[in-house]
Amino acid sequence: MAKRKKLLIIDDEENMRHVLKAMLEKEGYEVSLASDGQKGLKQLEQQDFDTIFCDLRMPRMDGIAFLKNVSGKNISSTIITMSAYATIDTAIETMKLGAYDYISKPFKPTEILLALKKAEERERLKKENVILRKEVEEKYGFDNLIGKSPQILNIFDVIRKVSGFKSSVLVTGESGTGKELVARAIHYNSPRSNKRFLAINCGAIPETLLESELFGHKKGSFTGATHDRKGFFEEADEGTLFLDEIGDIPANLQVNLLRVLQEGEIRRIGEESPVYVDVRVIAATAKDLLHEVEKGTFREDLFYRLNVLPVHIPPLRERKEDIPLLVEHFIEKYNKSHGLNIKGTTSQALKILINYNWPGNIRELENIIERSMVLTDKTTIDVDDIPESIAAYQREDIYHIPEDDFSIKKHNRFMEKKLIRKALKKTHGNKSRAAKLLEISYPALLSKIAEYGIK
């Protein structure tokens, strides 16, 4: 059975109190009464109320004084004020003091009920927002950046230091290392955490559309511009804008981006007047931007504007002590999302995962863990649940020559097999190109592939 909502009616008119009480109790509410603000405050000391209806003109303590008293206390009730002497100024004053709504007397019962429903919807949305905020903070806070290596602990320290400032951040690292996670952690640990975080991949949007996406446009400024549109910078005002793959931004837009960082202003396509924005920019790239500057494809002044606070994420192969923690994290994650009950990995399977080179970094590791969990028919991920390509890498990577084994022919075969696999991986299975890399003929490569049973 649903819990009855508690209401408090504060009004010096006895008839008004009892009329409202009878009407609202009929609607299923639990109603308490007070004849002035002081008695209303005493009621609040004794119990909590979902909604308070408070008259403004009363003896001893009027509605304005009541609102001022309540504003200094930790009271979550929604307050709706009432008065027969309604003015716009009075309504504005009550709103400034924390009232949610204002009703003029005399009123119809439907007005009271509508105000209540609006207040309840507002409270529902507030609670949902609190829950969503908590989920977002859990998802993108430090808890989602997994690791114990000196490199990742240093990144935690950097995030704590840079989060409180507006200065631009440049996050660098290979694809799949978690650059966006770091950007979100900076945002959600900053004073801007209650504002928007917007992410845009500069390399995934055609150059012809990117300017409009970033800076917006005016209706009629180009074919297809059927209405005025805000760009990402305006949408992220007072928040954070994450520009992923910043190294792919075209030269003509680099000038516009530099203006935003220097002057805090943007210009929509088709408009001459600037729009001022307050946006913290976090950029990310897998490219060596200094090399791009030397090549002339990236502006030097823009690079230094972006690189005020640099954060570098090392590849997974350089922090292998983080792999067991990441594996545990992903198993827990997909147990929840897929309704599974995987207990962990065998020691041999974990050894394979630790020794693999992970060219796709954390993204590749997560993909492999999810795949292994879905396909296994056991409660623990074992060696045979891990893709052959990763297991084969492990077997070759830990190859050792016994002290009493001197067979050049035997070990040459192993090295040939390993190099052929490596060349085929590099060329995505193109045997002709692999033969050139290996510096052998195409027929010789086909012969060796057959001899070694390479698939």
C-alpha positions as semicolon CSV with decimal commas, in nm:
position;residue;x (nm);y (nm);z (nm)
1;M;0,000;0,000;0,000
2;A;0,140;0,342;-0,098
3;K;0,242;0,572;0,186
4;R;0,004;0,868;0,231
5;K;0,153;1,209;0,151
6;K;0,170;1,444;0,452
7;L;0,051;1,803;0,411
8;L;0,060;2,102;0,647
9;I;-0,193;2,387;0,613
10;I;-0,087;2,716;0,779
11;D;-0,368;2,974;0,774
12;D;-0,519;3,204;1,036
13;E;-0,870;3,157;0,892
14;E;-1,021;2,858;1,069
15;N;-1,281;2,803;0,798
16;M;-1,013;2,797;0,526
17;R;-0,807;2,543;0,723
18;H;-1,098;2,303;0,764
19;V;-1,221;2,339;0,405
20;L;-0,873;2,252;0,273
21;K;-0,834;1,968;0,525
22;A;-1,167;1,806;0,425
23;M;-1,093;1,840;0,053
24;L;-0,737;1,705;0,070
25;E;-0,818;1,418;0,308
26;K;-1,083;1,314;0,057
27;E;-0,802;1,294;-0,201
28;G;-0,605;1,059;0,026
29;Y;-0,364;1,302;0,193
30;E;-0,277;1,311;0,563
31;V;-0,337;1,675;0,671
32;S;-0,211;1,872;0,974
33;L;-0,315;2,229;1,064
34;A;-0,152;2,541;1,211
35;S;-0,304;2,887;1,265
36;D;0,018;3,090;1,218
37;G;0,384;3,064;1,119
38;Q;0,515;2,998;1,471
39;K;0,280;2,702;1,521
40;G;0,375;2,583;1,174
41;L;0,746;2,584;1,269
42;K;0,664;2,379;1,582
43;Q;0,483;2,124;1,366
44;L;0,792;2,101;1,143
45;E;1,010;2,030;1,447
46;Q;0,791;1,731;1,529
47;Q;0,752;1,571;1,186
48;D;0,834;1,602;0,814
49;F;0,582;1,712;0,551
50;D;0,584;1,656;0,177
51;T;0,404;1,984;0,101
52;I;0,316;2,297;0,300
53;F;0,038;2,543;0,209
54;C;0,111;2,873;0,382
55;D;-0,100;3,191;0,390
56;L;0,099;3,515;0,367
57;R;-0,107;3,748;0,590
58;M;-0,128;3,609;0,945
59;P;-0,081;3,742;1,301
60;R;0,229;3,670;1,517
61;M;0,434;3,527;1,226
62;D;0,323;3,587;0,868
63;G;0,410;3,381;0,560
64;I;0,717;3,586;0,462
65;A;0,865;3,551;0,812
66;F;0,786;3,178;0,805
67;L;0,971;3,139;0,472
68;K;1,273;3,326;0,610
69;N;1,281;3,096;0,915
70;V;1,248;2,782;0,704
71;S;1,521;2,888;0,458
72;G;1,782;2,858;0,733
73;K;1,681;2,504;0,822
74;N;1,732;2,172;0,648
75;I;1,368;2,129;0,539
76;S;1,290;1,948;0,214
77;S;0,913;2,023;0,206
78;T;0,770;2,191;-0,104
79;I;0,607;2,520;0,003
80;I;0,309;2,672;-0,180
81;T;0,203;3,020;-0,063
82;M;-0,154;3,160;-0,066
83;S;-0,292;3,514;-0,042
84;A;-0,600;3,723;-0,119
85;Y;-0,369;4,022;-0,178
86;A;-0,170;3,882;-0,468
87;T;0,078;4,097;-0,657
88;I;0,358;4,001;-0,895
89;D;0,616;4,152;-0,657
90;T;0,485;3,944;-0,369
91;A;0,495;3,628;-0,578
92;I;0,855;3,700;-0,684
93;E;0,958;3,766;-0,323
94;T;0,814;3,435;-0,203
95;M;0,990;3,248;-0,486
96;K;1,322;3,408;-0,389
97;L;1,268;3,289;-0,034
98;G;1,218;2,930;-0,152
99;A;0,844;2,892;-0,223
100;Y;0,770;2,664;-0,518
101;D;0,433;2,809;-0,622
102;Y;0,189;3,091;-0,544
103;I;-0,195;3,070;-0,543
104;S;-0,430;3,368;-0,528
105;K;-0,738;3,355;-0,304
106;P;-1,019;3,283;-0,364
107;F;-0,927;2,968;-0,554
108;K;-1,104;2,667;-0,696
109;P;-1,040;2,318;-0,554
110;T;-0,895;2,219;-0,892
111;E;-0,625;2,490;-0,857
112;I;-0,512;2,344;-0,525
113;L;-0,503;1,990;-0,664
114;L;-0,317;2,104;-0,977
115;A;-0,057;2,286;-0,766
116;L;-0,013;1,969;-0,557
117;K;0,033;1,747;-0,862
118;K;0,290;1,989;-1,006
119;A;0,476;1,992;-0,673
120;E;0,475;1,612;-0,656
121;E;0,604;1,584;-1,013
122;R;0,879;1,831;-0,928
123;E;0,981;1,623;-0,625
124;R;0,978;1,305;-0,832
125;L;1,207;1,466;-1,090
126;K;1,437;1,598;-0,816
127;K;1,470;1,248;-0,668
128;E;1,534;1,099;-1,014
129;N;1,800;1,363;-1,079
130;V;1,970;1,282;-0,748
131;I;1,974;0,912;-0,841
132;L;2,100;0,985;-1,194
133;R;2,366;1,220;-1,059
134;K;2,484;0,951;-0,818
135;E;2,494;0,693;-1,100
136;V;2,687;0,931;-1,324
137;E;2,936;1,013;-1,049
138;E;2,984;0,642;-0,976
139;K;3,025;0,565;-1,345
140;Y;3,266;0,845;-1,424
141;G;3,434;0,915;-1,091
142;F;3,766;0,774;-0,976
143;D;3,606;0,438;-0,897
144;N;3,577;0,362;-1,268
145;L;3,945;0,433;-1,334
146;I;4,089;0,100;-1,233
147;G;4,450;0,037;-1,143
148;K;4,724;0,028;-0,881
149;S;5,028;0,086;-1,102
150;P;5,243;0,396;-1,034
151;Q;5,131;0,534;-1,373
152;I;4,758;0,516;-1,298
153;L;4,802;0,642;-0,940
154;N;4,989;0,940;-1,084
155;I;4,693;1,005;-1,318
156;F;4,458;1,004;-1,016
157;D;4,682;1,265;-0,855
158;V;4,686;1,479;-1,171
159;I;4,304;1,462;-1,202
160;R;4,266;1,583;-0,842
161;K;4,500;1,872;-0,911
162;V;4,355;1,989;-1,244
163;S;3,983;1,935;-1,176
164;G;3,934;2,258;-0,985
165;F;4,066;2,483;-1,263
166;K;3,917;2,606;-1,591
167;S;4,245;2,564;-1,780
168;S;4,243;2,344;-2,090
169;V;4,353;1,982;-2,055
170;L;4,515;1,768;-2,326
171;V;4,475;1,393;-2,269
172;T;4,708;1,178;-2,479
173;G;4,736;0,805;-2,521
174;E;4,680;0,518;-2,762
175;S;4,333;0,422;-2,879
176;G;4,143;0,227;-2,614
177;T;4,338;0,355;-2,312
178;G;4,039;0,539;-2,162
179;K;4,093;0,903;-2,255
180;E;3,722;0,989;-2,234
181;L;3,696;0,825;-1,892
182;V;3,974;1,053;-1,768
183;A;3,799;1,356;-1,920
184;R;3,471;1,266;-1,748
185;A;3,649;1,206;-1,417
186;I;3,800;1,556;-1,441
187;H;3,457;1,706;-1,511
188;Y;3,266;1,517;-1,242
189;N;3,528;1,604;-0,980
190;S;3,522;1,974;-1,074
191;P;3,302;2,270;-0,970
192;R;3,127;2,223;-1,308
193;S;3,003;1,874;-1,219
194;N;2,638;1,989;-1,202
195;K;2,660;2,132;-1,554
196;R;2,674;1,954;-1,889
197;F;2,955;1,733;-2,016
198;L;2,940;1,706;-2,394
199;A;3,169;1,490;-2,607
200;I;3,238;1,522;-2,979
201;N;3,469;1,310;-3,194
202;C;3,637;1,555;-3,431
203;G;3,754;1,273;-3,656
204;A;3,412;1,112;-3,699
205;I;3,224;1,415;-3,837
206;P;3,272;1,532;-4,200
207;E;3,464;1,858;-4,228
208;T;3,164;2,026;-4,394
209;L;2,949;1,958;-4,086
210;L;3,204;1,996;-3,807
211;E;3,197;2,378;-3,799
212;S;2,819;2,379;-3,759
213;E;2,837;2,107;-3,491
214;L;3,092;2,303;-3,289
215;F;2,979;2,662;-3,337
216;G;2,617;2,642;-3,460
217;H;2,456;2,825;-3,752
218;K;2,194;3,079;-3,846
219;K;1,883;2,985;-4,041
220;G;1,947;3,011;-4,416
221;S;2,326;3,035;-4,381
222;F;2,371;2,728;-4,603
223;T;2,160;2,468;-4,784
224;G;1,977;2,261;-4,524
225;A;2,001;2,524;-4,247
226;T;1,625;2,538;-4,193
227;H;1,645;2,688;-3,843
228;D;1,888;2,855;-3,600
229;R;2,099;2,597;-3,421
230;K;2,328;2,616;-3,121
231;G;2,662;2,441;-3,150
232;F;2,834;2,223;-2,890
233;F;3,015;2,520;-2,736
234;E;2,689;2,699;-2,658
235;E;2,523;2,377;-2,541
236;A;2,815;2,317;-2,301
237;D;2,810;2,672;-2,160
238;E;2,926;2,669;-1,794
239;G;3,013;2,299;-1,838
240;T;3,281;2,094;-2,011
241;L;3,333;2,014;-2,380
242;F;3,541;1,706;-2,463
243;L;3,701;1,723;-2,808
244;D;3,819;1,373;-2,893
245;E;4,066;1,314;-3,180
246;I;4,157;1,684;-3,175
247;G;4,447;1,606;-3,410
248;D;4,195;1,552;-3,691
249;I;4,039;1,899;-3,675
250;P;4,085;2,077;-4,011
251;A;4,312;2,382;-4,039
252;N;4,033;2,634;-4,102
253;L;3,856;2,536;-3,779
254;Q;4,175;2,547;-3,576
255;V;4,163;2,928;-3,599
256;N;3,803;2,934;-3,469
257;L;3,893;2,700;-3,184
258;L;4,189;2,918;-3,090
259;R;3,954;3,221;-3,070
260;V;3,728;3,037;-2,826
261;L;4,019;2,942;-2,602
262;Q;4,169;3,293;-2,609
263;E;3,862;3,516;-2,611
264;G;3,579;3,292;-2,486
265;E;3,368;3,376;-2,792
266;I;3,225;3,187;-3,088
267;R;3,051;3,291;-3,407
268;R;2,768;3,088;-3,553
269;I;2,787;3,028;-3,928
270;G;2,602;3,316;-4,097
271;E;2,623;3,554;-3,802
272;E;2,864;3,843;-3,751
273;S;2,809;3,915;-3,383
274;P;2,996;3,691;-3,136
275;V;2,841;3,478;-2,865
276;Y;3,034;3,458;-2,538
277;V;3,062;3,118;-2,370
278;D;3,213;2,984;-2,050
279;V;3,334;2,636;-2,142
280;R;3,615;2,423;-2,010
281;V;3,780;2,238;-2,299
282;I;3,934;1,894;-2,255
283;A;4,093;1,763;-2,575
284;A;4,227;1,417;-2,649
285;T;4,438;1,258;-2,919
286;A;4,625;0,941;-3,006
287;K;4,853;1,144;-3,235
288;D;5,185;1,307;-3,154
289;L;5,066;1,668;-3,181
290;L;5,418;1,810;-3,163
291;H;5,502;1,602;-3,468
292;E;5,187;1,737;-3,638
293;V;5,304;2,090;-3,552
294;E;5,641;2,018;-3,714
295;K;5,463;1,886;-4,023
296;G;5,253;2,204;-4,039
297;T;4,918;2,024;-4,007
298;F;4,845;2,153;-3,655
299;R;4,884;2,511;-3,532
300;E;5,161;2,560;-3,279
301;D;4,968;2,835;-3,090
302;L;4,662;2,607;-3,066
303;F;4,874;2,319;-2,936
304;Y;5,009;2,530;-2,651
305;R;4,660;2,664;-2,571
306;L;4,529;2,307;-2,542
307;N;4,832;2,162;-2,365
308;V;4,812;2,382;-2,053
309;L;4,749;2,078;-1,831
310;P;4,876;1,758;-2,002
311;V;4,763;1,411;-1,894
312;H;4,925;1,108;-2,059
313;I;4,769;0,761;-2,028
314;P;5,024;0,484;-2,081
315;P;4,924;0,177;-2,286
316;L;4,809;-0,131;-2,098
317;R;5,125;-0,324;-2,191
318;E;5,325;-0,077;-1,980
319;R;5,113;-0,126;-1,666
320;K;5,039;-0,497;-1,660
321;E;4,992;-0,499;-1,282
322;D;4,657;-0,328;-1,351
323;I;4,526;-0,618;-1,562
324;P;4,402;-0,841;-1,273
325;L;4,206;-0,547;-1,127
326;L;4,059;-0,461;-1,467
327;V;3,960;-0,824;-1,527
328;E;3,787;-0,836;-1,188
329;H;3,610;-0,505;-1,264
330;F;3,482;-0,621;-1,603
331;I;3,364;-0,956;-1,466
332;E;3,164;-0,772;-1,199
333;K;3,028;-0,530;-1,460
334;Y;2,904;-0,797;-1,702
335;N;2,775;-1,024;-1,427
336;K;2,540;-0,737;-1,339
337;S;2,447;-0,628;-1,691
338;H;2,410;-0,979;-1,842
339;G;2,275;-1,161;-1,537
340;L;2,574;-1,396;-1,521
341;N;2,753;-1,556;-1,228
342;I;3,116;-1,585;-1,335
343;K;3,344;-1,623;-1,032
344;G;3,669;-1,513;-1,195
345;T;3,948;-1,668;-1,403
346;T;4,178;-1,964;-1,359
347;S;4,540;-1,877;-1,275
348;Q;4,655;-1,999;-1,618
349;A;4,392;-1,791;-1,801
350;L;4,490;-1,483;-1,600
351;K;4,857;-1,547;-1,680
352;I;4,770;-1,546;-2,051
353;L;4,579;-1,219;-2,015
354;I;4,867;-1,057;-1,824
355;N;5,130;-1,162;-2,077
356;Y;4,936;-1,057;-2,388
357;N;5,048;-0,729;-2,548
358;W;4,696;-0,572;-2,578
359;P;4,737;-0,353;-2,889
360;G;4,373;-0,241;-2,839
361;N;4,443;-0,161;-2,473
362;I;4,160;-0,158;-2,213
363;R;3,888;-0,155;-2,480
364;E;4,024;-0,481;-2,624
365;L;4,058;-0,639;-2,278
366;E;3,698;-0,550;-2,192
367;N;3,577;-0,696;-2,522
368;I;3,763;-1,024;-2,458
369;I;3,632;-1,056;-2,101
370;E;3,271;-0,994;-2,208
371;R;3,305;-1,240;-2,498
372;S;3,462;-1,508;-2,275
373;M;3,191;-1,466;-2,010
374;V;2,909;-1,498;-2,262
375;L;3,054;-1,802;-2,442
376;T;3,182;-2,007;-2,148
377;D;2,967;-2,285;-2,004
378;K;3,164;-2,279;-1,678
379;T;3,157;-2,049;-1,376
380;T;3,524;-1,958;-1,422
381;I;3,698;-1,827;-1,734
382;D;3,958;-2,083;-1,839
383;V;4,225;-2,098;-2,109
384;D;3,990;-2,254;-2,366
385;D;3,748;-1,959;-2,323
386;I;4,012;-1,713;-2,440
387;P;4,044;-1,659;-2,819
388;E;4,315;-1,868;-2,986
389;S;4,499;-1,561;-3,116
390;I;4,564;-1,443;-2,759
391;A;4,646;-1,787;-2,626
392;A;4,885;-1,845;-2,921
393;Y;5,061;-1,517;-2,845
394;Q;5,110;-1,635;-2,488
395;R;5,258;-1,968;-2,597
396;E;5,504;-1,796;-2,828
397;D;5,584;-1,510;-2,593
398;I;5,697;-1,738;-2,306
399;Y;5,904;-1,962;-2,535
400;H;6,225;-2,073;-2,363
401;I;6,516;-2,279;-2,493
402;P;6,611;-2,564;-2,256
403;E;6,976;-2,563;-2,144
404;D;7,049;-2,902;-2,306
405;D;6,874;-2,823;-2,640
406;F;7,108;-2,693;-2,916
407;S;6,902;-2,770;-3,227
408;I;6,922;-2,465;-3,459
409;K;6,686;-2,634;-3,703
410;K;6,419;-2,688;-3,437
411;H;6,432;-2,335;-3,298
412;N;6,452;-2,180;-3,643
413;R;6,117;-2,342;-3,716
414;F;5,971;-2,176;-3,407
415;M;6,105;-1,832;-3,504
416;E;5,982;-1,871;-3,863
417;K;5,637;-1,966;-3,743
418;K;5,628;-1,668;-3,503
419;L;5,747;-1,418;-3,768
420;I;5,497;-1,547;-4,026
421;R;5,210;-1,505;-3,778
422;K;5,334;-1,157;-3,694
423;A;5,358;-1,056;-4,063
424;L;5,010;-1,191;-4,141
425;K;4,868;-0,999;-3,847
426;K;5,043;-0,683;-3,962
427;T;4,904;-0,716;-4,316
428;H;4,556;-0,830;-4,200
429;G;4,605;-1,168;-4,372
430;N;4,740;-1,033;-4,705
431;K;4,989;-1,307;-4,794
432;S;5,153;-1,117;-5,082
433;R;5,238;-0,820;-4,857
434;A;5,338;-1,055;-4,574
435;A;5,588;-1,230;-4,808
436;K;5,748;-0,892;-4,886
437;L;5,778;-0,810;-4,515
438;L;5,935;-1,151;-4,451
439;E;6,167;-1,107;-4,756
440;I;6,072;-1,444;-4,902
441;S;5,885;-1,541;-5,218
442;Y;5,508;-1,577;-5,224
443;P;5,525;-1,954;-5,305
444;A;5,775;-2,004;-5,021
445;L;5,535;-1,834;-4,778
446;L;5,242;-2,052;-4,892
447;S;5,459;-2,360;-4,844
448;K;5,561;-2,263;-4,492
449;I;5,202;-2,173;-4,396
450;A;5,096;-2,523;-4,499
451;E;5,399;-2,684;-4,330
452;Y;5,339;-2,508;-3,995
453;G;4,962;-2,540;-4,006
454;I;4,913;-2,166;-3,970
455;K;4,552;-2,054;-4,009
